[in-house]
Amino acid sequence: MAQTHPAVPADSVAAAAARLREAAATGVPTVPVRDLIGRDDVEAAYAVQTRLAAERIEAGAAVVGRKIGLTSAAVQRQLGVDQPDFGFLFDDMEYADGSVVPAGAVLQPRVEAEIAFVLGADLAEGPLDHDRVRGAVDHAVAALEICGSRVAGWDISFGDTVADNASAGGYVLGSRRVPLTDFDPVAAEMTLTIDGETVSTGTGAACLGDPVNALVWLARRARDLGSPLRAGQVVLSGALGPMRPVAPGDAVRATVTGLGTVSVTFS
């Protein structure tokens, strides 16, 4: 299980950040960073992530939301953890529906289909219960998350993926915006195709039983860490089915019942 350990030395956090920073800059994946920060040290992993996010912000990138990962019980078991994780979404990570992702833009890309929530209100104060969080959602849209790993061969532990911004690479939002009064995230069914072949299927229930549950978890976690969710931000709530690798030339399309389709091609 993911847990908190005695503080990892600051120089180990800095060294882990340096490895991931160089991998992102050069396009050459690095060895894992768990030898520096541990496999499951929550605080150390988020310390690396926060350091790298601050550097991106200082360089001019803007935070536009978050992504939630590890919402599948099977994936949690695989990594030996009992909780989801999250990473930052930056303004330079969004690709338009139907657009092309340039080769090399995302390291070792994989895709998964999700429900994205766009917030209409801040989630910074008061009780962040299910009804409050659900009520803060302006609309839902179908989404593709383009996962990417700066760690060679996706050889990741919980610590590796959290440090690496939860393996975030990019995202695509569909064009149909639906309020939750007209859409049931739990009952939604997803089909993901690559070049017309179905490669992944699932339902909203696969995401912590209800994608809104994932949003509740994130809202509380983000506030606890001093960076609460804000109106206008996008939240990718977690995969509705297995993640799949993509190769140059692949055309990816997801359909989520009630939300329509979203697509992207890899050059």
N, C-alpha and C positions, 0 to 999 in steps of 0.2 A: 504494500500500500504506500502511496505517496505520503510523505511525512516531513516534519520539520526536524532538522538536526542542529547541533551546535554550529555557530556561524562559520561559513566557509570564508577563508581569508580573502580580503579584497583583491589581492594580486591574482588569485585563482579566477575570480569573477572577471577581472580585466583580461586575463589570458584567454578565457573562453570566448569573451566578446571579440577579442582580436582574431581568433580563428574564424569565427562566423563572419566577421566584417570582411576579412580578406577573401573568403570564399564567395561572398556576394559581389565583391569588387572585381574579382578575376574571372568569375564563372567556373572556377575549379572547386568542386566539393571538398570539404575537409574531413579529417577523421572526427569521430564523435568527441564531445566535450565532457562526457561523464567522468573521465579520469580526473578532471579538474574540479567539477562541482557536484559529483555524485549522480547516481541514477535517479533518485527520487526525492531530492531535497527541494521542496517547494520554494522556499525563500531564496535560495541560491539561484535556481533556474529563472525565477521572475526578476531577480536582480540583474542578471545578464540581459534578459529581454528588455527591461526598463532602460538600461544603459544604452542599448543599441537603438531603441525607439527615440530616446532623447537626442541622440546624434542625428537621426533622420530629421527630427523636427528642427533642430538647430540648422540643418542644411537646407531647410525650406519646405519640407514635406508637411502636410497637414493631416491630422487624424480625422477620419470621417466615420469611424465606427470600430466595431470589434468583430472577430470571428470566434466561434465556440467550437472546440474540438473534443474528441474523446467522449462523445455523447452516446456511443454504442457500448452496451455491456460487454460485447465480445471483444472490442478493441481495448477497453479498459483492462479486461482480463489478460489480454495479450501483452500489455505494457506493465501489468502488475500494479495498477492504481485503482482507486475507488472514487474518483472524481473527474469531471471534465477539466479542460484547460481553456485558455483564451489567448488571443493575440490581437495586435492592432491592425486595423485597415487604414491605409494611407491613400491620399487622393491620387497618387500615381499608380495605384494597383487596380483601378477599375478599367474594364474593357466594355465597350458598347455591345449590346445585344446584336449578334450577327457579324461581329467584327473578326479581325484576324489577330492572333497573338504572335508576335514576331519570334522567330527561332532564337533561343537563348535568353528570352526575356524572363523566363521562370526556369530555375534549375531543376532538372529531373521531374518534370511536371506530371501530376496526376490530377484527375478531376472527380468531383462528387457533386451530386445534386442536393439542393437544400431549399428550405423556406427562409427567406430573408424578411426581417421586420424592420420597418422604418419608423422611428419614434416621432411622436407628435408632442411629447412632453418630457421634461427632465425626470430622471429617476435618482434624485440626489438627497431627498429628505423624506422623513416619515416612514411608516411601515411599508416595506417592499414585499407585500404579499401578492398572491397570484392575481387577484382582481385588480389591484392597483397597477401592477406591471402590465397586465393585459390591456387595461384601459389607456395606458400610455402609448400603445401602438397606433400609429396613424393608418398604416396599411401593410399588407404582406405582398411579396412578389416572389415568383420563381427565381431561383438563383443557381449559378454554377460557381463553385469554388475551385480555383486552380491552385492546388496545393503544390508547394515546392520545398525541397529540402536542400539546405546548404551542407548537409552531412552525407558523405559518400554512401551510395547504395541504400539510402533510407535506413541505415543501421542506427535506429534511434531508441533510446529509452525515454521515459517521461521527462527526465531532466534535459535531454538533448532537444526534444521537440519544443518544450516550453522556452528554453533559452533561444531557440531559433524562431521566435515569434510564432510559436504553435504551427510551424511549417506552412505559414501563409505565403502565397505567391501572387495571387490576383483573384479577381472575382468579376462576374457578369450578372447583371440584374435584368430580368424580363421586363416587358413594357406594360403588362397588365397589373394595375394596382388595385387591391381588393381589401376593404376594411374587414376586421375580424367579425363584425356583425353579419357578414355575408360569406364567411369562410371558416371552416373547421379544420385547424391544423392537424389534429389527431387523425382524422379520417382521410386526409389527403393521400393519394397514391402517386408514386413517382416511377417514371421509366426513363432510364438514361441510355442513349444510343451513341455509338461511334460508327460513323460511315453507314448508318442505317441499321446496324446490328445491335440488338438489346444486350447491354453489358452489365446493367445493374438495375434492380427494382427494390422498392421498399415503401413504407408508409410513414406518416407523421408519428405514429406510435413508437417507431424505432428510435426516435430522438428523445431519450429520457422519459418515454411514455407520453410526452406532449412537448412539442417545440417551445411552448410558452414556459414550461418548467425550466428549460435551458436558459431562457431569457431571465427568469427570476433568479436563477443561480448566478448568472453573470452580473445582473444589476446589483446584487448584494456584494459580490466579490469585488466588483469595480469600485463601489463606494467604500468598502473596507480599505482598499488600497489607495484611496484618496483621489481617484479619477473617475467620478460617477458618469453614468451614461447621460447624454444630453439630447434634447429635441433636435431632430434632423439627422441624427446618426443612424447608420445602417448596422444591423446585427445579423450576421450569418449564423443561424441557430444550430447547425450541426447536420451531418450527413443523414439522409433518409435511406441510404443503401450503401453497399461497399464502394470504396474508392477504386478508381481504375487508372492505370498508366496511359499516357497518350504519346504519340509519335508525330513527327512532322508530316503534315498533310491530312491529319485526322480532322474530321468534322464531327463535333460533339453537339448533341441536342438533348435537352431534358424536358419532359412534360410532367407537370404537377397538376393533378385534377383541381379545378377551381381557380388555378392561377395561370394556366396556359403554358406556353413554351419559352425556352431561352436557349440560345445557341452561340457557338463560337468555333472558329477553325484555327488550327495550329499550322503555321508556315514552316 
